[in-house]
Amino acid sequence: MKAMILAAGRGERMRPLSDTVPKPLLEVAGKPLLLHLIEQLARQGFRDLIINHSHLGEKIMAYLGDGRRHGVRIAYSHEAGAGMETGGGIFKALALIDSDPFVVVNGDIWTDFPFARLPSELMGLAHLVLVDNPPQHAQGDFSLHAGQVRAEGERRLTFSGIGVYTRALFSDCRPGKFPLAPLLRAAMTQNQVSGEYYSGRWEDVGTPQRLEALDRELRGRSKPCPGRS
């Protein structure tokens, strides 16, 4: 499967850092968030990547190039202006995606999720990875019942920004700016969205404070133990 990384967001909550650096290129532990994801995907067999970009997108392209030095092949989908939101951005990039289904990952997360276990065949239109609700999103997004994702339910979980989608999910769409959530909710009413719960590490690095906290943690992990050479 091909994988798409969403990197076109303006990063309003990350300002002022994102005024001069695109949010996915902000660093944790000396490495851009985007590169953490790319290296993780490459290690797990995803070598053909599509990255969409808008705000300061030329910096993303200049930093990553064609991806060869990172062990991948990168194609870019440019979005003019302020971007096309998640749904419109994926729809625009479909011309670059020749696998069905395909993986999509938010470019502003940090996780140890094992991407290789994502399903390469779907019974429905989409498959979502759900995680525990972080403090900043305590209300959650969806619920999970016997492997099916529902828009409503008692135990609500947060959509991780990791999903597998079929081209058919976008069959009624037209070019332009539109969100992804309404497409997913409509598919859920037809029992066409499967899902899984991931209890491992996942961080939505959406603010300077969360970026700094993750950076401190990861740098602390890499320090040698006292007294050892």
C-alpha positions as CSV (number, residue, x, y, z in Angstrom):
1,M,0.0,0.0,0.0
2,K,1.0,3.6,-0.5
3,A,0.9,6.0,2.4
4,M,0.0,9.6,2.5
5,I,1.2,12.0,5.1
6,L,-1.0,15.1,5.7
7,A,1.3,18.1,6.0
8,A,-0.7,21.0,4.6
9,G,-2.1,22.4,7.8
10,R,-1.4,26.0,8.8
11,G,-0.7,25.1,12.4
12,E,-2.6,28.0,14.0
13,R,-2.3,26.5,17.5
14,M,1.5,26.1,17.0
15,R,2.1,29.8,16.3
16,P,4.4,31.6,16.5
17,L,6.7,28.6,15.8
18,S,4.7,27.7,12.7
19,D,4.9,31.3,11.3
20,T,8.4,30.5,9.8
21,V,8.6,26.7,10.0
22,P,5.8,24.3,8.7
23,K,4.4,22.4,11.7
24,P,5.5,19.0,10.4
25,L,9.2,20.2,10.3
26,L,9.2,21.3,13.9
27,E,11.7,19.2,15.8
28,V,11.5,16.8,18.7
29,A,14.8,15.2,19.9
30,G,16.7,16.9,17.1
31,K,14.5,15.6,14.3
32,P,11.4,16.9,12.5
33,L,8.1,15.3,13.4
34,L,7.7,14.5,9.7
35,L,11.0,12.7,9.5
36,H,10.1,10.6,12.6
37,L,7.0,9.4,10.7
38,I,8.8,8.8,7.4
39,E,11.5,6.7,9.0
40,Q,9.0,4.7,10.9
41,L,6.9,4.1,7.8
42,A,10.0,3.1,5.9
43,R,11.1,0.6,8.5
44,Q,7.7,-1.1,8.3
45,G,7.7,-1.5,4.5
46,F,6.0,1.7,3.3
47,R,8.4,3.1,0.7
48,D,6.1,5.0,-1.6
49,L,4.8,8.1,0.1
50,I,2.6,11.1,-0.9
51,I,2.9,14.3,1.1
52,N,0.5,17.2,0.7
53,H,1.7,20.7,1.5
54,S,0.5,24.3,1.5
55,H,1.8,26.7,4.1
56,L,5.6,27.0,3.7
57,G,5.4,23.8,1.6
58,E,8.5,24.7,-0.3
59,K,10.5,24.2,2.9
60,I,9.1,20.6,3.3
61,M,10.1,19.8,-0.3
62,A,13.6,21.4,0.1
63,Y,14.2,19.4,3.3
64,L,13.0,16.0,2.1
65,G,13.7,16.1,-1.7
66,D,12.6,13.0,-3.4
67,G,13.0,11.0,-0.2
68,R,15.9,8.7,-1.4
69,R,18.2,9.7,1.4
70,H,15.5,8.5,3.8
71,G,14.9,5.2,2.1
72,V,11.6,6.2,0.4
73,R,10.1,7.7,-2.7
74,I,8.1,10.9,-2.2
75,A,5.5,12.5,-4.5
76,Y,4.1,15.9,-3.5
77,S,0.6,17.2,-3.7
78,H,0.6,21.0,-3.6
79,E,-2.5,22.8,-2.2
80,A,-2.8,26.5,-3.0
81,G,-3.8,29.1,-0.5
82,A,-4.8,27.9,2.9
83,G,-5.1,24.3,1.9
84,M,-8.1,22.1,1.2
85,E,-8.9,20.5,4.5
86,T,-8.4,16.8,5.1
87,G,-11.0,15.5,2.7
88,G,-10.2,17.8,-0.1
89,G,-6.5,17.3,0.3
90,I,-6.8,13.5,0.1
91,F,-9.2,13.7,-2.9
92,K,-6.7,16.0,-4.8
93,A,-3.9,13.5,-4.1
94,L,-5.8,10.5,-5.4
95,A,-4.2,11.0,-8.8
96,L,-0.8,10.2,-7.2
97,I,-2.1,7.1,-5.3
98,D,-2.3,3.9,-7.2
99,S,-3.0,1.5,-4.4
100,D,-6.5,0.7,-3.1
101,P,-6.8,0.9,-0.2
102,F,-4.1,3.4,1.0
103,V,-2.9,4.6,4.4
104,V,-3.2,8.2,5.5
105,V,-1.4,9.6,8.6
106,N,-1.5,13.1,10.2
107,G,1.9,14.7,9.9
108,D,1.7,16.3,13.4
109,I,1.6,13.2,15.6
110,W,4.2,11.1,17.3
111,T,3.5,7.5,17.9
112,D,5.0,4.0,18.2
113,F,2.0,2.5,16.3
114,P,3.0,-0.6,14.2
115,F,1.9,0.6,10.8
116,A,2.7,-2.8,9.2
117,R,-0.3,-4.3,10.9
118,L,-2.8,-2.1,9.2
119,P,-5.2,-4.1,6.9
120,S,-4.3,-4.2,3.2
121,E,-7.9,-5.3,2.4
122,L,-11.1,-3.8,3.8
123,M,-14.6,-5.1,4.0
124,G,-15.9,-1.6,4.0
125,L,-14.8,1.9,3.0
126,A,-12.4,2.8,5.8
127,H,-10.5,1.6,8.8
128,L,-9.6,3.9,11.7
129,V,-7.1,3.6,14.5
130,L,-8.6,4.9,17.8
131,V,-6.8,5.9,21.0
132,D,-7.6,7.0,24.5
133,N,-8.8,10.5,24.8
134,P,-6.0,13.0,25.6
135,P,-6.6,15.8,28.1
136,Q,-7.1,18.3,25.4
137,H,-9.8,16.2,23.7
138,A,-11.6,14.5,26.6
139,Q,-14.9,14.2,24.7
140,G,-13.4,11.9,22.0
141,D,-14.6,11.4,18.5
142,F,-16.1,8.0,17.9
143,S,-16.9,4.7,19.6
144,L,-15.8,1.2,18.8
145,H,-18.2,-1.8,18.9
146,A,-17.1,-5.3,17.8
147,G,-14.6,-3.9,15.3
148,Q,-17.0,-1.3,13.8
149,V,-16.6,2.4,14.4
150,R,-19.8,4.3,15.3
151,A,-20.4,8.1,15.4
152,E,-22.1,7.7,18.8
153,G,-21.7,5.5,21.8
154,E,-20.9,5.4,25.5
155,R,-17.2,4.8,25.5
156,R,-15.9,7.4,23.1
157,L,-12.3,7.3,21.8
158,T,-10.2,9.7,19.8
159,F,-9.4,9.3,16.2
160,S,-5.6,9.0,16.0
161,G,-5.2,10.5,12.5
162,I,-4.1,7.1,11.3
163,G,-6.5,5.5,8.8
164,V,-6.8,3.2,5.8
165,Y,-9.2,4.4,3.1
166,T,-10.6,3.1,-0.2
167,R,-11.0,5.2,-3.3
168,A,-14.8,4.5,-3.1
169,L,-15.0,6.6,0.1
170,F,-14.5,9.6,-2.2
171,S,-16.6,8.4,-5.1
172,D,-19.2,11.2,-4.8
173,C,-16.7,14.0,-4.1
174,R,-15.7,16.9,-6.3
175,P,-12.5,19.0,-6.3
176,G,-12.4,21.6,-3.7
177,K,-12.0,22.2,0.0
178,F,-14.0,19.9,2.3
179,P,-13.5,18.0,5.6
180,L,-13.1,14.2,5.9
181,A,-15.3,13.6,9.0
182,P,-18.7,13.9,7.2
183,L,-17.6,11.2,4.7
184,L,-16.6,8.9,7.6
185,R,-19.8,9.6,9.5
186,A,-21.9,8.8,6.5
187,A,-20.0,5.6,5.9
188,M,-20.5,4.7,9.6
189,T,-24.3,4.7,9.2
190,Q,-23.9,2.0,6.6
191,N,-21.5,-0.1,8.8
192,Q,-18.7,0.6,6.3
193,V,-16.0,1.8,8.8
194,S,-14.0,-0.8,10.7
195,G,-11.6,0.1,13.4
196,E,-9.1,-0.9,16.1
197,Y,-8.1,0.4,19.5
198,Y,-4.4,1.2,20.1
199,S,-3.3,1.4,23.7
200,G,0.3,2.3,22.9
201,R,2.0,5.6,22.7
202,W,0.4,8.4,20.7
203,E,0.8,12.1,21.0
204,D,-1.0,14.9,19.2
205,V,1.8,17.5,19.0
206,G,-0.5,20.4,18.5
207,T,0.9,23.2,20.6
208,P,4.3,24.6,21.5
209,Q,3.8,23.3,25.1
210,R,3.1,19.7,24.0
211,L,6.0,19.9,21.5
212,E,8.4,21.0,24.3
213,A,7.2,18.4,26.7
214,L,7.7,15.6,24.1
215,D,11.1,17.0,23.2
216,R,12.2,16.9,26.8
217,E,11.0,13.4,27.3
218,L,12.6,11.9,24.2
219,R,15.9,13.7,24.8
220,G,15.8,12.3,28.4
221,R,15.4,8.8,27.1
222,S,18.5,9.1,24.9
223,K,20.8,10.2,27.7
224,P,23.3,7.6,28.9
225,C,22.9,6.2,32.4
226,P,25.1,8.0,35.1
227,G,28.4,6.3,35.5
228,R,28.4,4.5,32.2
229,S,30.7,5.4,29.3
